Amino acid sequence: MKLIKLMLVLALLLLVACGRANNGTYKEEIYDTPEETPIYAPEPYDSHLYDVFTSGRTRGEYLCDLDFLYNILRKNYPFFGVILRSHGVDMHARYLEAREHIENRDDFLSDDYFSATLNNFFIRPARGIGHLSTIPRDCQLGVLQFLQVLSYSIEQGMVELQPFLDELNNPATRALHNLTDADFIPPLQGVDSAVYATTSDNIQTYVIEDGRIAYVNIMAMNDATMEIDRVTLLDFFQQIAGYDHLIIDLRLNGGGGGSYFLDLVMSPNIAYPLYYNNYIFLTGGEHSRNMLSPWLGPITRAIDFDILERFPYFHSNDIDMLNYYIYSSIYIEPSHGSGIFGGKVWLLVSPHTFSAAAYAAAVVKQTGFATLVGQPTGGGGLGITPLLLALPNTGIVLRYAAGYGVDYLGRENYEHGIHPHYRNRPGMDALETALAMIEDGNY
């Protein structure tokens, strides 16, 4: 339950990134890294490191932030192998190229230029694997919204969120986003209503065949539109309660909050509780341990042969970097008696079905709530809510996933996605395939 709670409360992480306590100064220490990927250590008194740019920072401070980021990723972000296999990108080589790029930049360096370097050498090459991303400097509203959710939730007793708030409450990040003490005070009336939408075009509903086939397209799983979407969906479910088929389209759904689909789609339409479980593997790095331990307790379940034997397709090259595992189990309770819609449910998926939408596909497939049609989903559905990280000098905030989630065969989710029950028929898209199957009675 703690894992799903973490996923639900921190849905705004899709908008934000990270933070780390620091004193805002450059230190000449070189952080410890695995022996196979040594970090280049500059000479402590190399005058080149003390070049001061218009940002007021030295070259050494930018290099320190780059080294800091790489070390955190090496010890906490278990997707270097996935990125290499999926996109042919060697993240260690990218780090060395980025370091050389910053060392040899003579005309000027700035925070914006450094942020662009991170994006060009790390973020874009990862292509969303492990939710690796940065928050732009002009994204202050998103950070403020996230601070509201965190501070208010902590005041309401969810003290497990404190490490996430602490990660944003440091001098460099506060300066970067112009945050004040007032921004960290819980809002008196709960999360500002301005955070949430008053109108929504997120849901499109159609009757394909009167009395028989209905269709709903959910474009995103946003907390901001959740209550409005709840009304739209419940009204539609009541309208088509006696139909034979309901087709739910998540093919272009990039995700959002983990509770969205479970609460708004599954709970209203089930007559008995459903259970979902999966295994998540971790490197055991200090940063991820510090952020997750308040939720999960001490992370001590060491990977052993008995665990790996359950997953015949676990990629052998990734095992060495993973040390621990978490067993996640959630309970989905009916919210409307015996359920509103009692017919057959179809779920359309594609490679654009990502994050919380891919998670919904995984839950649907394991519980049997619906039949999946289309193509394998994108990733991000079987891990843990992305963690936060701030760089000590620039204050740039990032997010990264620490959980290496696998399916029942041990296939990593970002790399393989959730496979549908039925792939698209030749020359047909997922909707056409589902309709053809309905007409054929072949399901």
Secondary structure as the mmCIF struct_conf table of DSSP 4:
data_model
#
loop_
_struct_conf.conf_type_id
_struct_conf.id
_struct_conf.beg_label_comp_id
_struct_conf.beg_label_asym_id
_struct_conf.beg_label_seq_id
_struct_conf.end_label_comp_id
_struct_conf.end_label_asym_id
_struct_conf.end_label_seq_id
HELX_RH_AL_P HELX_RH_AL_P1 LYS A 2 VAL A 9
TURN_TY1_P TURN_TY1_P1 LEU A 10 LEU A 10
HELX_RH_3T_P HELX_RH_3T_P1 ALA A 11 LEU A 14
TURN_TY1_P TURN_TY1_P2 LEU A 15 LEU A 15
BEND BEND1 GLY A 24 GLY A 24
TURN_TY1_P TURN_TY1_P3 GLU A 35 GLU A 36
BEND BEND2 THR A 37 THR A 37
HELX_LH_PP_P HELX_LH_PP_P1 PRO A 38 TYR A 40
TURN_TY1_P TURN_TY1_P4 PRO A 44 TYR A 45
HELX_RH_3T_P HELX_RH_3T_P2 SER A 47 TYR A 50
STRN STRN1 VAL A 52 VAL A 52
TURN_TY1_P TURN_TY1_P5 THR A 54 SER A 55
BEND BEND3 GLY A 56 GLY A 56
STRN STRN2 THR A 58 THR A 58
HELX_RH_AL_P HELX_RH_AL_P2 ARG A 59 ASN A 76
TURN_TY1_P TURN_TY1_P6 PRO A 78 PHE A 79
HELX_RH_AL_P HELX_RH_AL_P3 PHE A 80 HIS A 87
HELX_RH_AL_P HELX_RH_AL_P4 MET A 91 GLU A 103
TURN_TY1_P TURN_TY1_P7 ASN A 104 ASN A 104
BEND BEND4 ASP A 107 ASP A 107
HELX_RH_AL_P HELX_RH_AL_P5 ASP A 111 LEU A 118
HELX_RH_PI_P HELX_RH_PI_P1 ASN A 119 ILE A 123
HELX_RH_AL_P HELX_RH_AL_P6 ARG A 124 ALA A 126
TURN_TY1_P TURN_TY1_P8 ARG A 127 GLY A 128
HELX_RH_3T_P HELX_RH_3T_P3 ILE A 129 HIS A 131
STRN STRN3 SER A 133 THR A 134
TURN_TY1_P TURN_TY1_P9 ARG A 137 ASP A 138
HELX_RH_AL_P HELX_RH_AL_P7 GLN A 140 GLU A 155
TURN_TY1_P TURN_TY1_P10 GLN A 156 GLY A 157
HELX_RH_3T_P HELX_RH_3T_P4 VAL A 159 LEU A 161
HELX_RH_AL_P HELX_RH_AL_P8 GLN A 162 LEU A 168
BEND BEND5 ASN A 170 ASN A 170
HELX_RH_AL_P HELX_RH_AL_P9 PRO A 171 LEU A 176
TURN_TY1_P TURN_TY1_P11 HIS A 177 ASN A 178
HELX_RH_3T_P HELX_RH_3T_P5 ASP A 181 PHE A 184
BEND BEND6 ILE A 185 ILE A 185
HELX_LH_PP_P HELX_LH_PP_P2 PRO A 186 PRO A 187
TURN_TY1_P TURN_TY1_P12 LEU A 188 GLN A 189
BEND BEND7 GLY A 190 VAL A 191
HELX_RH_3T_P HELX_RH_3T_P6 SER A 193 VAL A 195
BEND BEND8 TYR A 196 TYR A 196
BEND BEND9 THR A 198 THR A 198
STRN STRN4 ILE A 203 GLU A 209
TURN_TY1_P TURN_TY1_P13 ASP A 210 ARG A 212
STRN STRN5 ILE A 213 ILE A 218
STRN STRN6 MET A 221 MET A 221
HELX_RH_3T_P HELX_RH_3T_P7 ASP A 223 THR A 225
HELX_RH_AL_P HELX_RH_AL_P10 MET A 226 GLN A 239
TURN_TY1_P TURN_TY1_P14 ILE A 240 GLY A 242
BEND BEND10 ASP A 244 ASP A 244
STRN STRN7 HIS A 245 ASP A 249
TURN_TY1_P TURN_TY1_P15 ARG A 251 LEU A 252
STRN STRN8 GLY A 256 GLY A 256
TURN_TY1_P TURN_TY1_P16 GLY A 258 SER A 259
HELX_RH_AL_P HELX_RH_AL_P11 TYR A 260 PHE A 261
HELX_RH_PI_P HELX_RH_PI_P2 LEU A 262 MET A 266
HELX_RH_3T_P HELX_RH_3T_P8 SER A 267 ASN A 269
BEND BEND11 ALA A 271 TYR A 272
STRN STRN9 LEU A 274 LEU A 282
HELX_RH_AL_P HELX_RH_AL_P12 GLU A 286 LEU A 296
STRN STRN10 ALA A 302 ALA A 302
HELX_RH_AL_P HELX_RH_AL_P13 PHE A 305 LEU A 308
TURN_TY1_P TURN_TY1_P17 GLU A 309 ARG A 310
TURN_TY1_P TURN_TY1_P18 PRO A 312 TYR A 313
HELX_RH_AL_P HELX_RH_AL_P14 SER A 316 ILE A 319
TURN_TY1_P TURN_TY1_P19 ASP A 320 MET A 321
STRN STRN11 TYR A 324 ILE A 332
BEND BEND12 SER A 335 HIS A 336
TURN_TY1_P TURN_TY1_P20 GLY A 337 SER A 338
BEND BEND13 ILE A 340 ILE A 340
BEND BEND14 GLY A 343 GLY A 343
STRN STRN12 LYS A 344 VAL A 349
TURN_TY1_P TURN_TY1_P21 PRO A 351 HIS A 352
TURN_TY1_P TURN_TY1_P22 SER A 355 SER A 355
HELX_RH_AL_P HELX_RH_AL_P15 ALA A 356 THR A 367
TURN_TY1_P TURN_TY1_P23 GLY A 368 GLY A 368
BEND BEND15 PHE A 369 ALA A 370
STRN STRN13 THR A 371 GLY A 374
BEND BEND16 GLN A 375 GLN A 375
BEND BEND17 GLY A 379 GLY A 379
BEND BEND18 GLY A 381 GLY A 383
STRN STRN14 LEU A 387 ALA A 390
TURN_TY1_P TURN_TY1_P24 PRO A 392 THR A 394
STRN STRN15 VAL A 397 TYR A 400
STRN STRN16 TYR A 404 GLY A 405
STRN STRN17 VAL A 406 VAL A 406
TURN_TY1_P TURN_TY1_P25 TYR A 408 LEU A 409
STRN STRN18 GLU A 412 GLU A 412
HELX_RH_AL_P HELX_RH_AL_P16 ASN A 413 HIS A 416
HELX_LH_PP_P HELX_LH_PP_P3 ILE A 418 PRO A 420
BEND BEND19 HIS A 421 HIS A 421
STRN STRN19 TYR A 422 ARG A 423
HELX_LH_PP_P HELX_LH_PP_P4 ASN A 424 ARG A 425
TURN_TY1_P TURN_TY1_P26 PRO A 426 GLY A 427
HELX_RH_AL_P HELX_RH_AL_P17 ALA A 430 ASP A 440
TURN_TY1_P TURN_TY1_P27 GLY A 441 GLY A 441
#
